[in-house]
Amino acid sequence: MGGLVFDALHRAPPLAEQVYGMVRHRVRSGTLQPGERLADGPLARALGVSRSPVREALVRLVAEGLLEGGDGGVQVPVPTVTAMEEICDIRRLIEPPAAHRAARRMNEPARCALEAAVEAARLADAAGDVAGFLEANYVFRSVWVGRLDN
């Protein structure tokens, strides 16, 4: 081709993957509230896509436990006191040794990301921004969990 150099083309992720990521982010950040219902038709119309990728994404999120299935759609689970106590008990057993292993594998970019997440959480807390605090907490946990092998 006469010495022309082209950059590689990158395909956009499949629509179902994009819908999955968007809904997952909104659930984890608190933008979608516990008990909030999602139906594939209205969500597909809002996103300008067909119902198939929306259904695929919602089924995946239900399988992962981030959403609960129900009549005519899915909803963000409403946590019970018992469920939260059980989650905290399990996390207290698992996370301290995991965090210790992650700390030994921490590099400078990860340390900076942790510090930024802590600062974001402090600022969100001071501002009473629950969604911002949840997002910062999610980023903080994702960074140190990302340093683990499994």
C-alpha positions as CSV (number, residue, x, y, z in Angstrom):
1,M,0.0,0.0,0.0
2,G,2.8,2.4,-0.8
3,G,4.1,2.7,2.7
4,L,0.9,3.9,4.3
5,V,0.6,3.1,8.0
6,F,-2.8,2.5,9.5
7,D,-3.9,2.3,13.1
8,A,-5.7,-0.9,14.1
9,L,-9.5,-0.4,14.2
10,H,-11.2,-1.2,17.5
11,R,-14.7,-2.6,17.6
12,A,-17.1,-1.3,20.2
13,P,-18.1,-3.9,22.9
14,P,-21.3,-5.8,22.1
15,L,-24.5,-3.9,23.0
16,A,-25.3,-6.4,25.8
17,E,-21.9,-5.8,27.3
18,Q,-22.4,-2.1,27.2
19,V,-25.9,-2.3,28.8
20,Y,-24.5,-4.7,31.4
21,G,-21.7,-2.3,32.3
22,M,-23.9,0.7,32.5
23,V,-26.6,-1.0,34.7
24,R,-23.9,-2.6,36.9
25,H,-22.2,0.7,37.5
26,R,-25.5,2.4,38.4
27,V,-26.4,-0.4,40.8
28,R,-23.0,-0.4,42.5
29,S,-22.8,3.4,42.7
30,G,-26.3,3.7,44.2
31,T,-27.8,5.6,41.3
32,L,-30.3,2.8,41.1
33,Q,-31.9,2.5,44.5
34,P,-32.9,-0.7,46.4
35,G,-36.3,-1.7,45.3
36,E,-36.1,0.2,42.0
37,R,-37.6,-1.9,39.1
38,L,-36.2,-2.2,35.6
39,A,-38.1,-3.6,32.7
40,D,-36.4,-4.6,29.5
41,G,-38.8,-2.7,27.2
42,P,-38.6,0.8,28.8
43,L,-34.8,0.4,29.4
44,A,-34.3,-0.6,25.7
45,R,-36.3,2.4,24.5
46,A,-34.3,4.7,26.8
47,L,-31.0,3.4,25.5
48,G,-32.1,3.2,21.9
49,V,-31.4,-0.5,21.5
50,S,-33.5,-3.6,21.0
51,R,-34.8,-5.6,23.9
52,S,-32.5,-8.6,23.3
53,P,-29.2,-7.0,24.5
54,V,-31.1,-5.5,27.5
55,R,-32.6,-8.9,28.4
56,E,-29.1,-10.5,28.1
57,A,-27.5,-7.9,30.4
58,L,-30.3,-8.1,33.0
59,V,-30.2,-12.0,33.0
60,R,-26.5,-11.8,33.6
61,L,-26.9,-9.3,36.5
62,V,-29.6,-11.4,38.1
63,A,-27.3,-14.5,37.8
64,E,-24.5,-12.4,39.6
65,G,-26.9,-11.3,42.3
66,L,-26.8,-7.6,41.6
67,L,-30.5,-7.7,40.5
68,E,-33.5,-9.9,41.5
69,G,-35.9,-11.3,39.0
70,G,-39.6,-10.6,39.4
71,D,-42.9,-10.2,37.6
72,G,-42.5,-8.1,34.5
73,G,-38.8,-7.2,35.1
74,V,-36.1,-7.1,37.6
75,Q,-35.3,-4.9,40.6
76,V,-32.4,-3.8,42.7
77,P,-32.4,-6.0,45.8
78,V,-33.6,-4.5,49.1
79,P,-31.0,-5.6,51.7
80,T,-32.4,-7.1,54.9
81,V,-30.7,-6.7,58.3
82,T,-30.0,-10.4,58.3
83,A,-28.5,-10.4,54.9
84,M,-26.2,-7.5,55.7
85,E,-25.1,-9.1,59.0
86,E,-24.2,-12.3,57.1
87,I,-22.3,-10.3,54.4
88,C,-20.4,-8.5,57.1
89,D,-19.5,-11.7,58.9
90,I,-18.2,-13.3,55.7
91,R,-16.2,-10.2,54.7
92,R,-14.6,-10.0,58.2
93,L,-13.3,-13.5,57.7
94,I,-12.1,-13.2,54.1
95,E,-11.0,-9.6,53.6
96,P,-8.3,-9.0,56.2
97,P,-5.9,-11.8,54.9
98,A,-6.8,-10.9,51.3
99,A,-6.0,-7.2,51.9
100,H,-2.7,-8.2,53.5
101,R,-1.7,-10.2,50.4
102,A,-2.9,-7.3,48.2
103,A,-0.8,-4.8,50.2
104,R,2.3,-6.9,49.6
105,R,1.7,-6.7,45.8
106,M,0.8,-3.0,45.7
107,N,2.6,-0.9,43.1
108,E,2.8,2.9,43.0
109,P,-0.1,3.5,40.6
110,A,-2.3,1.2,42.7
111,R,-1.2,3.1,45.9
112,C,-2.1,6.4,44.2
113,A,-5.5,5.0,43.1
114,L,-6.2,3.9,46.7
115,E,-5.3,7.3,48.1
116,A,-7.5,9.1,45.5
117,A,-10.4,6.8,46.4
118,V,-10.0,7.5,50.1
119,E,-9.9,11.2,49.4
120,A,-13.0,11.0,47.2
121,A,-14.8,9.1,50.0
122,R,-13.8,11.7,52.5
123,L,-15.1,14.5,50.3
124,A,-18.3,12.7,49.5
125,D,-18.9,12.0,53.2
126,A,-18.3,15.6,54.1
127,A,-20.7,16.7,51.4
128,G,-23.3,14.1,52.4
129,D,-23.0,12.5,48.9
130,V,-24.0,8.9,49.5
131,A,-23.7,7.9,45.8
132,G,-20.2,9.5,45.6
133,F,-19.2,7.7,48.8
134,L,-20.4,4.4,47.4
135,E,-18.6,4.9,44.2
136,A,-15.3,5.8,46.0
137,N,-15.7,2.7,48.2
138,Y,-16.3,0.6,45.1
139,V,-13.1,2.0,43.4
140,F,-11.1,1.5,46.6
141,R,-12.1,-2.1,46.9
142,S,-11.7,-2.8,43.2
143,V,-8.1,-1.5,43.3
144,W,-6.9,-3.7,46.2
145,V,-9.0,-6.7,45.0
146,G,-7.4,-6.2,41.6
147,R,-4.0,-6.9,43.2
148,L,-5.1,-10.5,44.1
149,D,-4.6,-13.5,41.9
150,N,-8.1,-14.9,42.2
